[in-house]
Amino acid sequence: MVSERELLESVPTQLWIGGRPVDATGAGTFPVHNPATGEVLTHVADATPEDALRALDAAVAAQDAWAATPARERGEILRAVFERITARAEEFALLMTLEMGKALPESRNEVRYGAEFFRWFSEEAARVHGRYLHAPSGTGRIMVHKQPVGPCLAITPWNFPLAMGTRKIGPALAAGCTMIVKPASATPLTMLLLAQLCSEAGLPDGVLSVLTSSHSGAVTQPLLDDSRLRKLTFTGSTEVGKKLVEKSANRLLRTSMELGGNAPFVVFADADVDAAVQGAMLAKLRNGGEACTAANRFHVHNSVLEEFTTKLVEAMESSVRLGPGADPDTTLGPLINEEQLRTVGDLVDDAVAKGARVRIGGKAPDGPGWFYPATVLSDVPPQARILREEVFGPVAPIVGFDTEEQGLAAANDTEFGLVSYVYTRDLDRALRIAEGLESGMVGVNRGVISDPAAPFGGVKESGFGREGGTEGIEEYLSTKYIALT
Ligand code: NAP
């Protein structure tokens, strides 16, 4: 196992363009911080708009040859990347913990999940099918052919520094597209290491570039304005996603949007309460609550409300250890930065000021680092902001309901629609509620739903497009109809 210092010294810190590390034009850099201490880990290259166009030149130059590379060969390169990530899993895990803060077991889970997109799409590369049929009118033949959309731009968030990239890179490369990735400025190192590893695994130069930047709007604008770019795939906040859709409208650029969530976790009277508490611990505390899939609000039938609340508090008390992510005992690391710490604290304070009761946690410890404890709020009034806004932290607000209709209506009372969780032992009710929930994904008696073999994505203001599953590769393919006699 390498030390933190050795690891940081070995990770590329320049831009990755055309299959090699290069300095940013003007040689600018920006710092990357450790959320557990607030200290600077290292500095990385700060891309300029000119660098963005250099990356696009490289992507365009590589596009035709990559699309013409046999699907089996593309798949084998993806498989080799999967093997290499897996072989270096501990390095990736430590790197993510250092730059993002999450506890090491969480980082290890992300490495497994993130790598899996290369394995899954290495298999999907060979399964891109079209169609051939005789026109029902008898006037000719119809051939439907799938082609790669062309050079893509991926913009990714900081909460899953590896997986939010691989969920896009895997299918894009499998489909025969080239890609430029703009990772979050808080967590650029993981993506730079991945790009280096892709080159080592045989990915041709220019197929994947990485632009690290502290001014994301300015650096991505020339790409969105350039007719050679054919697709934007974004994961991040709904606010930024809306801006990017607006910017993309000018060229009618094809877009996929994986945006914010406000997941309801609904527990019915007939639920196995212990299983629901176990599921709640995962749905709330996975990734420290900094997940778009995190349960944001708990709607619990009044007959089991106090039992569920007490057991959730006990589970947090007995199993959560707040501390630096790299410490072996830690199960809950710090939040990403000071701003996020303030946002979470403000949401809790607002709920408490309006009448919510703190059952555990509720107060950030003194620094250094941006820590917030696992927190449960009961008696949360409907006007509390925490029920409407994405918390992105380890805070569980709990509210009661009486009838199935009320539970479902409360769950759907949000502009977001990414994922919902439901706990019940009644199969009819489970299906009825799953069908009635306005979200792209539903977990039934499960607190974690993400799976590379399943289509991940939202409805309403949580975005559009799907990542993973057999659907994921479609985002990077265009359909061509060839009419034959
Ligand atoms: P964010 O602020 O929207 O940033 C996401 C990415 O967009 C970052 O790379 C950011 O760069 C970049 N960006 C910001 N403003 C931009 C602009 N004007 N033009 C181009 N790029 C811009 O989101 P975040 O705080 O990193 O991530 C948290 C959010 O992501 C949450 O809302 C969460 O729910 C969502 N998320 C959704 C999914 C999903 O699959 N639906 C998965 C994970 C996270 P900088 O880092 O330089 O600001």
Residues whose N, C-alpha, C, O or C-beta is under 5 A from the ligand:
A	BS01	NAP	I155 T156 P157 W158 K182 P183 A184 S185 A186 S213 S214 S216 G217 T220 T235 G236 S237 T238 V240 E258 L259 G260 G261 A291 C292 S462
